[in-house]
């Protein structure tokens, strides 16, 4: 059997790539698995899709361009940026006929709508509305704690947390550059004006805030990674708790957060038995989320779930990321899980190339 060819679709400018460290590890993992793996961008597809200019590492560890035959399967890692290049990528995805391991997911609001239509998801979903002044007024009256999130945001950027306190409304957030923002406003009218300015440049959702301060003055959540394996089945690769920096609106690692093993974090707070129940519930949440989203959006390969665990031990789905980082495992020193988190998408892409290729041949023979 020929060596499977797996393409990784991503942004590039010259020999600069969006996630160079991760991609180096991915290419090395591909070699170990016995596949040919290369990086490419939409502009690298040549000759009506029959050949691709792909980038691999040479013996010195430098990026080198080579011409490859059409990949047997493609793993899409092109991440959102508010640029023309991203618009070009979206147009490319609509028209290209590659066999993709993962479809595109919609924005946060659309994802919430799809999940909310499935009654099995309801117990895990915080109340979420598309932002406008009327919806914001409704949510501010209903909840003492709110989050404002951009529809397409990533990495904790442009997120604003609003908390009703005895001193007034405390607003905590991170701007476009992830710099911390903090202020206290006395009147609801002032909060409305501030939020209007904050949301002016793009669309937002307003989401019920959750009491997730299992550590005082710090945001805490679980990052859970669920991926397809080499047989095409969904499996939870692992999870870790992310503890945010002091007075930070988010727990993101690149925003100053730290990663802690789940059992080590939960056991002192909830005890052995309750901690195991919480983890089982989070894993059930992950499987149901993957099933519901895949049924709607089509084939997927992995999801990074941000799960909030409140002071009563109840799990809440905060966010779903279809192109997640996996650094939480490296930060915790869980190197086996980290390695598996890198290899699983390639194993699934190889499985897909093998099974879909066989299906296409059988279909051709049946027509003949």
Secondary structure, DSSP 8 states (H G I E B T S, - for coil): ----EEEEE--EETTEETTHHHHHHHHHHHHHHT-EEEEE-GGGEEGGGTEEEEEEE-TTS-EEEEEEE--SEEEE-----SSHHHHHHHHHHHH----BSS-----HHHHHHHHHTSGGGGGGB--EEE--HHHHHHHHHH-SEEEEEETT--TTTTEEEEEEETTEEEEEEE-TT--EEEEEESSHHHHHHHHHHHTTTS-EEEEE-----SBTTB-EEEEEEEEE-TTS-EEEEEEEEEE--TT-S---GGGT-EEEEHHHHHHHHH-HHHHHHHHHHHHHHHHHHHHHHHHHH----EEEEEEEE-TT--EEEEEEETT---HHHHHHT-HHHHHHHHHHHHHHHHHHHHHHHHHHHHHHHHH-
